[in-house]
Amino acid sequence: MNSDGKDEEMPPAQDVKTSKAAIPGQKDYLRRGTGAYRRASFALFLSGFSTFSLLYCVQPLLPVFSREFSVSPAESSLSLSLSTGFLAIAIVCAAAVSEGLGRRSLMSISLVGAAVLTIATAFAPNWHLLLVIRALQGLVLGGVPAVAMAYLAEEVDPRGLGATMGLYVGGTAFGGMSGRVLTGIFAEYFSWRPALFLIGAIGLAAAIGFIALLPPSRNFLRRPGLDPRFHARAWLGHLRNPALPFIFAIAFLAMGSFVTIYNYAGFRLVAPPYGLNQTELGLIFTVYLFGIGAASIGGLLGDRIGHFPVLLFGLALTAAGSALTLFAPLPSIILGITVLTTGFFMSHSIASGLVGKLAFGNKGHASSIYMLAYYVGSSLIGSAGGWFFAVEGWTAVVFFTLAMLGLAFMSACVAQHFARRKP
C-alpha cells in the first residue's frame, strides 16, 4: 500500500501521461479518449458479462434438474433463487469489505471464484451439494456489481461516466442473455454438465481478461480493518441524502417490473393460442441485444443532454413496452418485450450512474444500497406479479407493472428536483 493509502500502485508511465498529471487535492481521473479509459470500459464490460452469465446460466436447465434429481419444479428453481438471494446479501457486505481489500482486488477474486464454482457445479454428485455450490456462487458474486459501480464513480472522469456505465450495464445484458441462450444450446447438444463446465470456462476467461485490462485504482483510499460504526454511518448518510433514496426506489420498482414481465410472459406464450416450444421461448432472450445497445446509447445521451431527461424517457419507454404486450398478436407481444427491454436497460444505466454522481463520498456503500434495492425488487415484485397473473391473468400483470413504473417515474422527478439543489 502506498503512503497515500491507495490500494494499488500507480499505473505505468505510459498510462499516467494519458491523463492530467496528479496534483495534490485533484482527482487523477481516467479520461475519455485515453488508452486507460478504453481498457477500463472493456474490463467492466467483461465483468458484467461474466457476472450475469454465471448467475443466470441455470435458468434454462430448471426442467433438466427436475428430471435429473427427481425434484419438483419449485425445488429446481432454488438453483437460481438461492444464488440471487445470497447475492443480495453479499452486495451489502461487499461495500464494507472493499474499503479494506480494495475495489479491483475484490472484483478480481469474485469473478475468478464464481467461475471456478460454476465449473464445480458441473461435477456436483447430488442435488443438495449443487444447491450449496450455487449459494456460495451468489455469495462470491456479490463482490462485483456494487463495487464495479463504485470503481467507475471514483476513477472515471464524470464527463465520461455515463458512457462507461452504459457499457458496463450492456455487459450485464449480454451476460444475462448469453448465460441463458448458450447454456440451452450446449445442453441440447451435449448435456447439462458439459454445458455448465463450458459456461464456467468462458467466465474464467472473461475474469482473466478483466484482471489484465482494468487499470489500478488511482483515487481510492483504503480503510484497513472493519469498523461497523463507520459503515453504519456511511449507509445512513446515503439514506439521508434527499435525492438518493428515490434513485434506490427506481432500482426496486423498475427491476421488479422488468422481471415480472419476463417471468410470466412465458406462461402466456406456451399456452394456446401461441403454443411456443421451449426453444422458441428461449430465443426471446435474444432481445437482450437491444438492451446492450440501449445501455450504451443511454449513457452517451446522458453525458450530452442530461441524465434525468434520458432516465425519464427510458422509464416511459419501459411502460410503453409493457402496454404493448396487452395486444393479442404475437408480433405485438415480441415488440412490446423488445421495447420494454430497451427502456429498462437505458433507465438502469442512467440510474446506476446517478448513484455515483449524487453520493457524497463512500460511493461503494451507495452502490451497495442501489444493488440491494435492485435485487429485492426483482424478488418481491416479481413474486407479487405471479399473484396478479393467477387471479386475473395477463392484463392484471401489465397494469401492475404500469403502476410500479408510474411510481418509478414520479421517483425520478422527485430525485431530479433534489439533485438540482445539490451544492
Disulfide bonds with the S-S distance in Angstrom:
none
